[in-house]
Amino acid sequence: GATSFENSFWDEEAAANSFEESAVFINLMEISVTDLEGHYRSKPTQFSDEDYELMFAFTGPRRRGDARRFNLLKSKMKTLKNSSR
């Protein structure tokens, strides 16, 4: 049936990578916005801009979201990158 896994192909490496990325994504939504800024500075292309904006906007038990911080950080990084050319 439609819910059966018989004769299905499971790419274990792809599944492991997907689960790892999901775990990182969830962790980034739980850390402080200051730590999230540090992560974005070091790995700005790990997730899409839309994903990062969602992470910055998320308000959780230990932090208040602020999507404007992401936009400001992104703008600052772009300015620094352009001025270093």
PyMOL commands that set and color helices and strands:
alter all, ss='L'
color gray80, all
select helices_A, chain A and resi 12-30+33-42+49-57+67-83
alter helices_A, ss='H'
color red, helices_A
deselect
rebuild
show_as cartoon
